[in-house]
Amino acid sequence: MTVLVPIDDSEPAMKAVEHAAETYAGDTVTLLHVINPRAGMYGDEALYAYEAILESRQQAAADLFDRASELAAAHDCSVQTESIIGFPAREIVSVATEEDVDHIIIGSHGRTGASRVLLGSVAEQVVRRAPCPVTVVR
């Protein structure tokens, strides 16, 4: 079974890693971190600092993978890691499609009501567009 767990630095993402590791103990799970090129970059400074910002985010992703891998190892689950640049929901669905993923386990920020409708969320977009079953962990 091919299991994809998109992660960021949120608590729900780490809970998704734990859930995947418990559910698929003994298997290999793919952890995916998508670096959004537009998040937090503003104005002309972003153009000049793009490489430095990207390098910083790649280092943060490596630290994130270390933390998530430790969680998975506690449940005897091995992980593969992949970090890509793009828009999170789009890239998650793309990877799931291209790699013929059987199941996606993703954390939710737990938004409710109007904020969920107005702001949307990566988890919601993935649920709507994914080519396979998706489990959302809170």
The first five atom37 places (N, CA, C, CB, O) and aatype in JSON, in Angstrom:
{
  "aatype": [12, 16, 19, 10, 19, 14, 9, 3, 3, 15, 6, 14, 0, 12, 11, 0, 19, 6, 8, 0, 0, 6, 16, 18, 0, 7, 3, 16, 19, 16, 10, 10, 8, 19, 9, 2, 14, 1, 0, 7, 12, 18, 7, 3, 6, 0, 10, 18, 0, 18, 6, 0, 9, 10, 6, 15, 1, 5, 5, 0, 0, 0, 3, 10, 13, 3, 1, 0, 15, 6, 10, 0, 0, 0, 8, 3, 4, 15, 19, 5, 16, 6, 15, 9, 9, 7, 13, 14, 0, 1, 6, 9, 19, 15, 19, 0, 16, 6, 6, 3, 19, 3, 8, 9, 9, 9, 7, 15, 8, 7, 1, 16, 7, 0, 15, 1, 19, 10, 10, 7, 15, 19, 0, 6, 5, 19, 19, 1, 1, 0, 14, 4, 14, 19, 16, 19, 19, 1],
  "atom_mask": [
    [1, 1, 1, 1, 1],
    [1, 1, 1, 1, 1],
    [1, 1, 1, 1, 1],
    [1, 1, 1, 1, 1],
    [1, 1, 1, 1, 1],
    [1, 1, 1, 1, 1],
    [1, 1, 1, 1, 1],
    [1, 1, 1, 1, 1],
    [1, 1, 1, 1, 1],
    [1, 1, 1, 1, 1],
    [1, 1, 1, 1, 1],
    [1, 1, 1, 1, 1],
    [1, 1, 1, 1, 1],
    [1, 1, 1, 1, 1],
    [1, 1, 1, 1, 1],
    [1, 1, 1, 1, 1],
    [1, 1, 1, 1, 1],
    [1, 1, 1, 1, 1],
    [1, 1, 1, 1, 1],
    [1, 1, 1, 1, 1],
    [1, 1, 1, 1, 1],
    [1, 1, 1, 1, 1],
    [1, 1, 1, 1, 1],
    [1, 1, 1, 1, 1],
    [1, 1, 1, 1, 1],
    [1, 1, 1, 0, 1],
    [1, 1, 1, 1, 1],
    [1, 1, 1, 1, 1],
    [1, 1, 1, 1, 1],
    [1, 1, 1, 1, 1],
    [1, 1, 1, 1, 1],
    [1, 1, 1, 1, 1],
    [1, 1, 1, 1, 1],
    [1, 1, 1, 1, 1],
    [1, 1, 1, 1, 1],
    [1, 1, 1, 1, 1],
    [1, 1, 1, 1, 1],
    [1, 1, 1, 1, 1],
    [1, 1, 1, 1, 1],
    [1, 1, 1, 0, 1],
    [1, 1, 1, 1, 1],
    [1, 1, 1, 1, 1],
    [1, 1, 1, 0, 1],
    [1, 1, 1, 1, 1],
    [1, 1, 1, 1, 1],
    [1, 1, 1, 1, 1],
    [1, 1, 1, 1, 1],
    [1, 1, 1, 1, 1],
    [1, 1, 1, 1, 1],
    [1, 1, 1, 1, 1],
    [1, 1, 1, 1, 1],
    [1, 1, 1, 1, 1],
    [1, 1, 1, 1, 1],
    [1, 1, 1, 1, 1],
    [1, 1, 1, 1, 1],
    [1, 1, 1, 1, 1],
    [1, 1, 1, 1, 1],
    [1, 1, 1, 1, 1],
    [1, 1, 1, 1, 1],
    [1, 1, 1, 1, 1],
    [1, 1, 1, 1, 1],
    [1, 1, 1, 1, 1],
    [1, 1, 1, 1, 1],
    [1, 1, 1, 1, 1],
    [1, 1, 1, 1, 1],
    [1, 1, 1, 1, 1],
    [1, 1, 1, 1, 1],
    [1, 1, 1, 1, 1],
    [1, 1, 1, 1, 1],
    [1, 1, 1, 1, 1],
    [1, 1, 1, 1, 1],
    [1, 1, 1, 1, 1],
    [1, 1, 1, 1, 1],
    [1, 1, 1, 1, 1],
    [1, 1, 1, 1, 1],
    [1, 1, 1, 1, 1],
    [1, 1, 1, 1, 1],
    [1, 1, 1, 1, 1],
    [1, 1, 1, 1, 1],
    [1, 1, 1, 1, 1],
    [1, 1, 1, 1, 1],
    [1, 1, 1, 1, 1],
    [1, 1, 1, 1, 1],
    [1, 1, 1, 1, 1],
    [1, 1, 1, 1, 1],
    [1, 1, 1, 0, 1],
    [1, 1, 1, 1, 1],
    [1, 1, 1, 1, 1],
    [1, 1, 1, 1, 1],
    [1, 1, 1, 1, 1],
    [1, 1, 1, 1, 1],
    [1, 1, 1, 1, 1],
    [1, 1, 1, 1, 1],
    [1, 1, 1, 1, 1],
    [1, 1, 1, 1, 1],
    [1, 1, 1, 1, 1],
    [1, 1, 1, 1, 1],
    [1, 1, 1, 1, 1],
    [1, 1, 1, 1, 1],
    [1, 1, 1, 1, 1],
    [1, 1, 1, 1, 1],
    [1, 1, 1, 1, 1],
    [1, 1, 1, 1, 1],
    [1, 1, 1, 1, 1],
    [1, 1, 1, 1, 1],
    [1, 1, 1, 1, 1],
    [1, 1, 1, 0, 1],
    [1, 1, 1, 1, 1],
    [1, 1, 1, 1, 1],
    [1, 1, 1, 0, 1],
    [1, 1, 1, 1, 1],
    [1, 1, 1, 1, 1],
    [1, 1, 1, 0, 1],
    [1, 1, 1, 1, 1],
    [1, 1, 1, 1, 1],
    [1, 1, 1, 1, 1],
    [1, 1, 1, 1, 1],
    [1, 1, 1, 1, 1],
    [1, 1, 1, 1, 1],
    [1, 1, 1, 0, 1],
    [1, 1, 1, 1, 1],
    [1, 1, 1, 1, 1],
    [1, 1, 1, 1, 1],
    [1, 1, 1, 1, 1],
    [1, 1, 1, 1, 1],
    [1, 1, 1, 1, 1],
    [1, 1, 1, 1, 1],
    [1, 1, 1, 1, 1],
    [1, 1, 1, 1, 1],
    [1, 1, 1, 1, 1],
    [1, 1, 1, 1, 1],
    [1, 1, 1, 1, 1],
    [1, 1, 1, 1, 1],
    [1, 1, 1, 1, 1],
    [1, 1, 1, 1, 1],
    [1, 1, 1, 1, 1],
    [1, 1, 1, 1, 1],
    [1, 1, 1, 1, 1]
  ],
  "atom_positions": [
    [[0.85, -1.18, 0.0], [0.0, 0.0, 0.0], [0.89, 1.23, 0.0], [-0.96, 0.0, 1.22], [1.88, 1.29, 0.73]],
    [[0.53, 2.21, -0.82], [1.26, 3.47, -0.89], [0.49, 4.54, -0.11], [1.48, 3.92, -2.38], [-0.64, 4.88, -0.46]],
    [[1.12, 5.05, 0.95], [0.48, 6.03, 1.83], [1.26, 7.33, 1.78], [0.38, 5.5, 3.29], [2.49, 7.34, 1.93]],
    [[0.56, 8.43, 1.56], [1.15, 9.76, 1.49], [0.66, 10.59, 2.67], [0.8, 10.45, 0.14], [-0.54, 10.67, 2.93]],
    [[1.6, 11.22, 3.37], [1.26, 12.09, 4.5], [1.89, 13.46, 4.25], [1.74, 11.49, 5.86], [3.08, 13.64, 4.5]],
    [[1.1, 14.42, 3.77], [1.61, 15.78, 3.6], [1.79, 16.41, 4.99], [0.63, 16.65, 2.71], [0.93, 16.29, 5.85]],
    [[2.92, 17.09, 5.19], [3.17, 17.67, 6.51], [3.63, 19.12, 6.4], [4.21, 16.85, 7.26], [4.23, 19.55, 5.42]],
    [[3.31, 19.84, 7.46], [3.85, 21.18, 7.68], [4.24, 21.21, 9.15], [2.8, 22.33, 7.31], [4.38, 20.16, 9.77]],
    [[4.43, 22.39, 9.72], [4.88, 22.44, 11.11], [3.73, 22.53, 12.12], [5.8, 23.61, 11.3], [3.94, 22.97, 13.25]],
    [[2.54, 22.13, 11.73], [1.39, 22.22, 12.62], [1.22, 20.95, 13.46], [0.13, 22.47, 11.81], [1.72, 19.88, 13.12]],
    [[0.52, 21.11, 14.56], [0.21, 19.98, 15.43], [-0.66, 18.93, 14.71], [-0.5, 20.46, 16.71], [-0.39, 17.74, 14.84]],
    [[-1.7, 19.36, 13.96], [-2.49, 18.35, 13.24], [-1.66, 17.53, 12.25], [-3.64, 19.02, 12.5], [-1.95, 16.35, 12.04]],
    [[-0.66, 18.13, 11.64], [0.19, 17.38, 10.71], [0.97, 16.3, 11.44], [1.17, 18.34, 9.98], [1.1, 15.18, 10.94]],
    [[1.48, 16.62, 12.62], [2.21, 15.62, 13.4], [1.26, 14.52, 13.88], [2.92, 16.28, 14.61], [1.66, 13.35, 13.97]],
    [[0.03, 14.88, 14.18], [-0.96, 13.86, 14.56], [-1.26, 12.96, 13.37], [-2.25, 14.53, 15.07], [-1.51, 11.76, 13.54]],
    [[-1.25, 13.51, 12.17], [-1.46, 12.71, 10.95], [-0.31, 11.72, 10.77], [-1.59, 13.62, 9.71], [-0.53, 10.58, 10.36]],
    [[0.91, 12.16, 11.07], [2.07, 11.27, 10.98], [1.9, 10.12, 11.98], [3.39, 12.05, 11.25], [2.13, 8.96, 11.64]],
    [[1.52, 10.46, 13.21], [1.32, 9.42, 14.22], [0.23, 8.44, 13.81], [0.96, 10.06, 15.57], [0.39, 7.23, 13.95]],
    [[-0.87, 8.96, 13.3], [-1.97, 8.1, 12.85], [-1.52, 7.17, 11.73], [-3.15, 8.95, 12.38], [-1.82, 5.98, 11.75]],
    [[-0.8, 7.7, 10.78], [-0.3, 6.89, 9.67], [0.67, 5.82, 10.17], [0.39, 7.77, 8.61], [0.62, 4.67, 9.73]],
    [[1.55, 6.2, 11.09], [2.54, 5.26, 11.62], [1.87, 4.14, 12.42], [3.55, 5.99, 12.51], [2.29, 2.99, 12.34]],
    [[0.84, 4.49, 13.18], [0.11, 3.47, 13.95], [-0.67, 2.55, 13.01], [-0.85, 4.14, 14.96], [-0.67, 1.33, 13.19]],
    [[-1.33, 3.13, 12.03], [-2.18, 2.37, 11.12], [-1.36, 1.49, 10.18], [-3.05, 3.31, 10.31], [-1.76, 0.37, 9.86]],
    [[-0.22, 1.99, 9.75], [0.61, 1.27, 8.78], [1.96, 0.88, 9.38], [0.83, 2.12, 7.52], [2.99, 0.94, 8.71]],
    [[1.94, 0.47, 10.66], [3.17, 0.04, 11.34], [3.81, -1.09, 10.54], [2.87, -0.42, 12.79], [3.14, -2.01, 10.08]],
    [[5.11, -1.01, 10.4], [5.83, -2.02, 9.64], [5.92, -1.72, 8.16], [0.0, 0.0, 0.0], [6.7, -2.35, 7.44]],
    [[5.15, -0.77, 7.68], [5.18, -0.37, 6.27], [6.01, 0.91, 6.11], [3.74, -0.15, 5.74], [6.52, 1.47, 7.08]],
    [[6.13, 1.35, 4.87], [6.8, 2.6, 4.57], [5.77, 3.65, 4.18], [7.86, 2.42, 3.45], [4.89, 3.38, 3.36]],
    [[5.87, 4.82, 4.77], [4.96, 5.93, 4.51], [5.78, 7.05, 3.88], [4.25, 6.42, 5.83], [6.92, 7.3, 4.29]],
    [[5.22, 7.74, 2.9], [5.9, 8.86, 2.27], [5.43, 10.17, 2.92], [5.65, 8.88, 0.74], [4.24, 10.48, 2.91]],
    [[6.37, 10.91, 3.46], [6.08, 12.24, 4.02], [6.39, 13.26, 2.94], [6.92, 12.51, 5.32], [7.46, 13.24, 2.33]],
    [[5.45, 14.16, 2.7], [5.6, 15.18, 1.66], [5.47, 16.56, 2.28], [4.56, 14.99, 0.55], [4.51, 16.85, 2.98]],
    [[6.46, 17.41, 2.01], [6.37, 18.81, 2.43], [6.42, 19.68, 1.18], [7.53, 19.19, 3.44], [7.33, 19.56, 0.36]],
    [[5.43, 20.54, 1.04], [5.37, 21.44, -0.11], [5.76, 22.84, 0.34], [3.95, 21.43, -0.76], [5.13, 23.42, 1.23]],
    [[6.8, 23.36, -0.27], [7.24, 24.72, 0.02], [6.49, 25.65, -0.92], [8.81, 24.88, -0.15], [6.67, 25.61, -2.13]],
    [[5.63, 26.48, -0.34], [4.84, 27.42, -1.12], [5.7, 28.63, -1.45], [3.54, 27.84, -0.35], [6.12, 29.35, -0.54]],
    [[5.98, 28.88, -2.73], [6.89, 29.96, -3.1], [6.36, 31.36, -2.79], [7.2, 29.87, -4.57], [7.14, 32.31, -2.72]],
    [[5.08, 31.48, -2.6], [4.51, 32.82, -2.36], [4.22, 33.1, -0.9], [3.25, 32.97, -3.14], [4.01, 34.26, -0.54]],
    [[4.2, 32.09, -0.07], [3.83, 32.3, 1.34], [4.88, 33.17, 2.04], [3.68, 30.95, 2.06], [6.05, 32.81, 2.11]],
    [[4.44, 34.29, 2.55], [5.31, 35.15, 3.34], [6.27, 36.02, 2.56], [0.0, 0.0, 0.0], [7.08, 36.72, 3.16]],
    [[6.2, 36.01, 1.24], [7.1, 36.86, 0.43], [6.31, 38.05, -0.1], [7.75, 36.05, -0.75], [5.26, 37.89, -0.72]],
    [[6.84, 39.23, 0.16], [6.14, 40.44, -0.26], [7.1, 41.42, -0.93], [5.46, 41.1, 0.94], [8.26, 41.53, -0.54]],
    [[6.61, 42.11, -1.93], [7.34, 43.2, -2.56], [8.6, 42.81, -3.31], [0.0, 0.0, 0.0], [8.85, 41.63, -3.57]],
    [[9.37, 43.82, -3.64], [10.6, 43.63, -4.41], [11.66, 42.85, -3.64], [11.16, 44.97, -4.82], [12.47, 42.15, -4.24]],
    [[11.66, 42.97, -2.31], [12.64, 42.24, -1.52], [12.53, 40.74, -1.74], [12.47, 42.56, -0.04], [13.54, 40.04, -1.71]],
    [[11.32, 40.25, -1.96], [11.11, 38.82, -2.17], [11.84, 38.34, -3.43], [9.61, 38.51, -2.28], [12.36, 37.23, -3.45]],
    [[11.87, 39.18, -4.46], [12.56, 38.8, -5.69], [14.06, 38.62, -5.46], [12.32, 39.83, -6.77], [14.67, 37.69, -5.99]],
    [[14.64, 39.52, -4.68], [16.08, 39.48, -4.45], [16.48, 38.43, -3.42], [16.56, 40.84, -4.01], [17.58, 37.89, -3.48]],
    [[15.6, 38.14, -2.5], [15.91, 37.21, -1.42], [15.37, 35.81, -1.68], [15.37, 37.73, -0.11], [15.42, 34.96, -0.79]],
    [[14.84, 35.56, -2.87], [14.17, 34.28, -3.16], [15.05, 33.08, -2.83], [13.77, 34.24, -4.63], [14.6, 32.15, -2.16]],
    [[16.28, 33.08, -3.29], [17.18, 31.93, -3.07], [17.44, 31.73, -1.58], [18.52, 32.14, -3.81], [17.42, 30.6, -1.09]],
    [[17.68, 32.8, -0.86], [17.93, 32.69, 0.58], [16.7, 32.2, 1.31], [18.37, 34.05, 1.15], [16.8, 31.36, 2.21]],
    [[15.54, 32.71, 0.92], [14.29, 32.28, 1.55], [14.04, 30.81, 1.25], [13.11, 33.14, 1.06], [13.65, 30.05, 2.14]],
    [[14.26, 30.41, 0.02], [14.06, 29.03, -0.38], [15.0, 28.1, 0.39], [14.28, 28.88, -1.89], [14.59, 27.04, 0.86]],
    [[16.25, 28.5, 0.52], [17.23, 27.69, 1.26], [16.81, 27.54, 2.72], [18.63, 28.32, 1.17], [16.92, 26.46, 3.3]],
    [[16.34, 28.62, 3.31], [15.87, 28.6, 4.69], [14.68, 27.65, 4.85], [15.48, 30.01, 5.16], [14.6, 26.9, 5.82]],
    [[13.77, 27.69, 3.9], [12.58, 26.82, 3.97], [12.95, 25.36, 3.73], [11.54, 27.27, 2.94], [12.32, 24.47, 4.29]],
    [[13.96, 25.11, 2.92], [14.4, 23.73, 2.7], [15.05, 23.18, 3.97], [15.39, 23.66, 1.52], [14.89, 22.0, 4.29]],
    [[15.78, 24.02, 4.68], [16.36, 23.59, 5.95], [15.27, 23.32, 6.98], [17.34, 24.64, 6.48], [15.34, 22.35, 7.73]],
    [[14.26, 24.18, 7.01], [13.13, 23.97, 7.92], [12.41, 22.66, 7.58], [12.15, 25.15, 7.84], [11.96, 21.95, 8.48]],
    [[12.3, 22.34, 6.29], [11.67, 21.09, 5.87], [12.49, 19.9, 6.35], [11.52, 21.05, 4.33], [11.92, 18.9, 6.79]],
    [[13.81, 19.99, 6.27], [14.67, 18.9, 6.74], [14.48, 18.67, 8.23], [16.14, 19.22, 6.43], [14.42, 17.53, 8.69]],
    [[14.38, 19.75, 9.0], [14.14, 19.64, 10.44], [12.78, 19.01, 10.7], [14.23, 21.03, 11.12], [12.63, 18.18, 11.6]],
    [[11.8, 19.41, 9.92], [10.44, 18.87, 10.04], [10.43, 17.37, 9.75], [9.49, 19.61, 9.08], [9.78, 16.61, 10.45]],
    [[11.15, 16.95, 8.72], [11.24, 15.53, 8.38], [11.9, 14.74, 9.51], [12.03, 15.35, 7.07], [11.49, 13.62, 9.8]],
    [[12.91, 15.32, 10.15], [13.57, 14.65, 11.27], [12.57, 14.41, 12.4], [14.77, 15.48, 11.78], [12.5, 13.31, 12.96]],
    [[11.82, 15.43, 12.73], [10.82, 15.33, 13.81], [9.75, 14.29, 13.48], [10.17, 16.69, 14.07], [9.39, 13.47, 14.33]],
    [[9.25, 14.34, 12.26], [8.2, 13.4, 11.84], [8.72, 11.98, 11.75], [7.61, 13.83, 10.49], [8.01, 11.03, 12.08]],
    [[9.96, 11.83, 11.3], [10.56, 10.49, 11.2], [10.72, 9.84, 12.57], [11.92, 10.57, 10.51], [10.54, 8.64, 12.71]],
    [[11.06, 10.64, 13.58], [11.16, 10.14, 14.95], [9.8, 9.62, 15.43], [11.68, 11.23, 15.9], [9.72, 8.57, 16.06]],
    [[8.74, 10.38, 15.15], [7.4, 9.95, 15.53], [7.05, 8.61, 14.87], [6.36, 11.02, 15.14], [6.53, 7.71, 15.53]],
    [[7.34, 8.5, 13.6], [7.02, 7.27, 12.86], [7.85, 6.1, 13.36], [7.27, 7.48, 11.36], [7.34, 4.99, 13.49]],
    [[9.12, 6.34, 13.65], [10.02, 5.28, 14.12], [9.54, 4.7, 15.45], [11.45, 5.81, 14.27], [9.74, 3.51, 15.72]],
    [[8.9, 5.52, 16.28], [8.37, 5.05, 17.55], [7.3, 3.99, 17.36], [7.81, 6.23, 18.35], [7.01, 3.22, 18.28]],
    [[6.71, 3.94, 16.16], [5.67, 2.95, 15.84], [6.18, 1.9, 14.85], [4.43, 3.65, 15.27], [5.4, 1.19, 14.23]],
    [[7.5, 1.82, 14.72], [8.12, 0.84, 13.83], [7.68, 1.02, 12.38], [7.8, -0.56, 14.3], [7.48, 0.05, 11.65]],
    [[7.54, 2.27, 11.99], [7.14, 2.6, 10.62], [8.29, 3.37, 9.98], [5.8, 3.44, 10.6], [8.78, 4.35, 10.55]],
    [[8.71, 2.95, 8.81], [9.77, 3.68, 8.13], [9.16, 4.71, 7.18], [10.71, 2.72, 7.35], [8.02, 4.56, 6.74]],
    [[9.92, 5.74, 6.89], [9.41, 6.81, 6.05], [10.35, 7.13, 4.9], [9.18, 8.06, 6.87], [11.57, 6.94, 4.99]],
    [[9.76, 7.6, 3.83], [10.48, 8.24, 2.74], [10.07, 9.69, 2.81], [10.17, 7.58, 1.32], [8.96, 10.0, 3.22]],
    [[10.95, 10.59, 2.41], [10.61, 12.0, 2.45], [10.77, 12.63, 1.08], [11.48, 12.74, 3.48], [11.62, 12.24, 0.29]],
    [[9.92, 13.6, 0.84], [9.99, 14.34, -0.41], [9.58, 15.78, -0.13], [9.07, 13.7, -1.51], [8.57, 16.03, 0.51]],
    [[10.38, 16.7, -0.62], [10.08, 18.12, -0.48], [10.04, 18.72, -1.88], [11.15, 18.85, 0.42], [10.96, 18.54, -2.68]],
    [[8.96, 19.42, -2.18], [8.81, 20.04, -3.5], [8.35, 21.48, -3.34], [7.83, 19.24, -4.37], [7.86, 21.88, -2.29]],
    [[8.5, 22.23, -4.41], [8.1, 23.64, -4.41], [6.83, 23.76, -5.24], [9.23, 24.56, -4.98], [6.75, 23.24, -6.35]],
    [[5.84, 24.46, -4.7], [4.6, 24.66, -5.43], [3.48, 25.06, -4.48], [0.0, 0.0, 0.0], [3.73, 25.45, -3.34]],
    [[2.28, 24.96, -4.97], [1.11, 25.31, -4.18], [0.61, 24.03, -3.52], [-0.02, 25.98, -5.05], [0.3, 23.07, -4.22]],
    [[0.52, 24.0, -2.19], [0.32, 22.77, -1.44], [-0.78, 21.83, -1.95], [0.02, 23.11, -0.06], [-0.49, 20.68, -2.27]],
    [[-2.01, 22.27, -2.03], [-3.09, 21.36, -2.43], [-2.86, 20.8, -3.82], [-4.44, 22.08, -2.38], [-3.04, 19.6, -4.05]],
    [[-2.46, 21.64, -4.74], [-2.22, 21.22, -6.11], [-1.11, 20.18, -6.18], [-1.86, 22.43, -6.99], [-1.24, 19.17, -6.87]],
    [[-0.02, 20.42, -5.47], [1.12, 19.5, -5.5], [0.82, 18.17, -4.81], [2.33, 20.15, -4.86], [1.26, 17.12, -5.26]],
    [[0.07, 18.23, -3.72], [-0.3, 16.99, -3.01], [-1.12, 16.09, -3.92], [-1.09, 17.32, -1.72], [-0.86, 14.89, -4.01]],
    [[-2.11, 16.66, -4.58], [-2.96, 15.89, -5.49], [-2.13, 15.38, -6.67], [-4.16, 16.75, -6.0], [-2.32, 14.25, -7.13]],
    [[-1.24, 16.2, -7.16], [-0.39, 15.81, -8.29], [0.5, 14.62, -7.92], [0.47, 16.99, -8.74], [0.6, 13.66, -8.68]],
    [[1.14, 14.69, -6.77], [2.0, 13.59, -6.32], [1.16, 12.33, -6.11], [2.73, 13.97, -5.0], [1.58, 11.24, -6.51]],
    [[-0.01, 12.47, -5.51], [-0.88, 11.31, -5.27], [-1.27, 10.65, -6.59], [-2.14, 11.73, -4.5], [-1.35, 9.42, -6.68]],
    [[-1.52, 11.46, -7.6], [-1.9, 10.93, -8.92], [-0.72, 10.27, -9.61], [-2.47, 12.05, -9.79], [-0.83, 9.15, -10.1]],
    [[0.4, 10.98, -9.66], [1.58, 10.48, -10.38], [2.18, 9.23, -9.74], [2.63, 11.57, -10.44], [2.69, 8.36, -10.44]],
    [[2.12, 9.15, -8.42], [2.74, 8.02, -7.73], [1.73, 6.93, -7.39], [3.42, 8.49, -6.47], [2.05, 5.99, -6.65]],
    [[0.52, 7.04, -7.91], [-0.52, 6.03, -7.71], [-0.71, 5.72, -6.22], [-0.19, 4.75, -8.48], [-0.72, 4.56, -5.81]],
    [[-0.87, 6.77, -5.43], [-1.04, 6.65, -3.99], [-2.39, 5.99, -3.67], [-0.94, 8.04, -3.3], [-3.4, 6.3, -4.3]],
    [[-2.37, 5.09, -2.68], [-3.6, 4.39, -2.28], [-4.38, 5.14, -1.21], [-3.26, 3.01, -1.78], [-5.59, 4.99, -1.11]],
    [[-3.67, 5.95, -0.41], [-4.33, 6.62, 0.72], [-3.53, 7.85, 1.11], [-4.48, 5.65, 1.95], [-2.3, 7.81, 1.16]],
    [[-4.23, 8.95, 1.36], [-3.61, 10.18, 1.86], [-4.11, 10.38, 3.28], [-3.95, 11.42, 0.95], [-5.3, 10.26, 3.55]],
    [[-3.18, 10.7, 4.19], [-3.55, 11.04, 5.57], [-3.01, 12.44, 5.81], [-2.97, 10.0, 6.63], [-1.8, 12.67, 5.75]],
    [[-3.91, 13.38, 6.07], [-3.54, 14.79, 6.17], [-4.11, 15.41, 7.43], [-4.03, 15.57, 4.93], [-5.21, 15.07, 7.86]],
    [[-3.36, 16.32, 8.02], [-3.82, 17.04, 9.2], [-4.74, 18.18, 8.8], [0.0, 0.0, 0.0], [-4.62, 18.75, 7.72]],
    [[-5.66, 18.5, 9.71], [-6.57, 19.62, 9.49], [-6.34, 20.65, 10.59], [-8.05, 19.14, 9.47], [-6.05, 20.3, 11.73]],
    [[-6.48, 21.88, 10.24], [-6.36, 22.92, 11.28], [-7.63, 23.05, 12.09], [-6.01, 24.25, 10.65], [-7.67, 23.81, 13.06]],
    [[-8.67, 22.34, 11.71], [-9.89, 22.33, 12.49], [-10.73, 23.58, 12.36], [0.0, 0.0, 0.0], [-11.5, 23.9, 13.26]],
    [[-10.6, 24.29, 11.25], [-11.44, 25.47, 11.05], [-12.89, 25.06, 10.92], [-10.99, 26.27, 9.8], [-13.21, 24.0, 10.39]],
    [[-13.77, 25.91, 11.42], [-15.2, 25.63, 11.31], [-15.93, 26.89, 10.87], [-15.76, 25.11, 12.65], [-15.36, 27.98, 10.86]],
    [[-17.17, 26.72, 10.51], [-18.03, 27.85, 10.2], [-17.55, 28.71, 9.05], [0.0, 0.0, 0.0], [-17.01, 28.21, 8.07]],
    [[-17.75, 30.03, 9.2], [-17.46, 30.97, 8.12], [-15.98, 31.0, 7.74], [-17.89, 32.35, 8.53], [-15.66, 31.14, 6.56]],
    [[-15.08, 30.86, 8.7], [-13.66, 30.91, 8.35], [-13.28, 29.76, 7.43], [-12.79, 30.87, 9.63], [-12.43, 29.92, 6.55]],
    [[-13.91, 28.59, 7.62], [-13.64, 27.45, 6.76], [-14.1, 27.74, 5.34], [-14.31, 26.19, 7.29], [-13.41, 27.41, 4.38]],
    [[-15.27, 28.36, 5.21], [-15.82, 28.67, 3.9], [-15.04, 29.78, 3.22], [-17.29, 29.06, 4.01], [-14.72, 29.69, 2.03]],
    [[-14.72, 30.83, 3.96], [-14.06, 31.98, 3.37], [-12.58, 31.73, 3.08], [-14.19, 33.17, 4.29], [-12.08, 32.14, 2.03]],
    [[-11.88, 31.06, 3.98], [-10.46, 30.88, 3.82], [-10.11, 29.6, 3.06], [-9.8, 30.86, 5.16], [-9.07, 29.53, 2.41]],
    [[-10.98, 28.6, 3.15], [-10.66, 27.32, 2.55], [-9.51, 26.69, 3.32], [0.0, 0.0, 0.0], [-9.03, 27.26, 4.3]],
    [[-9.08, 25.55, 2.89], [-7.92, 24.93, 3.52], [-7.33, 23.91, 2.57], [-8.31, 24.26, 4.87], [-8.0, 23.41, 1.67]],
    [[-6.08, 23.63, 2.77], [-5.4, 22.64, 1.94], [-6.1, 21.3, 2.08], [-3.91, 22.53, 2.33], [-6.34, 20.61, 1.09]],
    [[-6.42, 20.92, 3.31], [-7.07, 19.62, 3.52], [-8.39, 19.52, 2.74], [-7.33, 19.39, 5.03], [-8.67, 18.49, 2.12]],
    [[-9.18, 20.56, 2.77], [-10.45, 20.54, 2.04], [-10.24, 20.38, 0.54], [-11.25, 21.81, 2.32], [-10.94, 19.61, -0.11]],
    [[-9.29, 21.1, -0.01], [-9.02, 21.0, -1.45], [-8.52, 19.62, -1.82], [-7.99, 22.06, -1.87], [-8.88, 19.08, -2.86]],
    [[-7.68, 19.04, -0.96], [-7.17, 17.69, -1.22], [-8.31, 16.69, -1.18], [-6.08, 17.31, -0.2], [-8.39, 15.81, -2.04]],
    [[-9.18, 16.8, -0.19], [-10.32, 15.88, -0.1], [-11.17, 15.94, -1.36], [-11.19, 16.21, 1.14], [-11.61, 14.9, -1.87]],
    [[-11.4, 17.13, -1.87], [-12.24, 17.28, -3.07], [-11.58, 16.77, -4.34], [-12.61, 18.72, -3.25], [-12.27, 16.3, -5.24]],
    [[-10.26, 16.87, -4.43], [-9.57, 16.58, -5.7], [-8.75, 15.3, -5.74], [-8.69, 17.71, -6.03], [-8.31, 14.88, -6.81]],
    [[-8.55, 14.67, -4.61], [-7.66, 13.51, -4.54], [-8.2, 12.33, -5.34], [-7.45, 13.1, -3.09], [-9.41, 12.11, -5.4]],
    [[-7.29, 11.57, -5.95], [-7.68, 10.4, -6.73], [-7.84, 9.14, -5.86], [-6.66, 10.15, -7.82], [-8.06, 8.05, -6.39]],
    [[-7.72, 9.3, -4.53], [-7.78, 8.16, -3.64], [-8.47, 8.59, -2.34], [-6.35, 7.58, -3.37], [-8.74, 9.77, -2.14]],
    [[-8.74, 7.63, -1.43], [-9.33, 8.0, -0.14], [-8.4, 8.91, 0.65], [-9.66, 6.74, 0.67], [-7.18, 8.78, 0.59]],
    [[-9.01, 9.83, 1.41], [-8.26, 10.77, 2.24], [-8.79, 10.68, 3.66], [-8.38, 12.22, 1.69], [-10.0, 10.73, 3.89]],
    [[-7.89, 10.56, 4.63], [-8.25, 10.62, 6.04], [-7.74, 11.94, 6.57], [-7.66, 9.4, 6.85], [-6.55, 12.26, 6.43]],
    [[-8.64, 12.72, 7.18], [-8.27, 14.01, 7.77], [-8.19, 13.83, 9.27], [-9.29, 15.15, 7.39], [-9.15, 13.39, 9.9]],
    [[-7.04, 14.15, 9.85], [-6.79, 13.97, 11.28], [-6.8, 15.33, 11.97], [-5.44, 13.24, 11.54], [-6.17, 16.28, 11.51]],
    [[-7.55, 15.41, 13.1], [-7.58, 16.65, 13.87], [-6.76, 16.52, 15.12], [-9.01, 17.05, 14.24], [-6.66, 17.46, 15.9]]
  ]
}
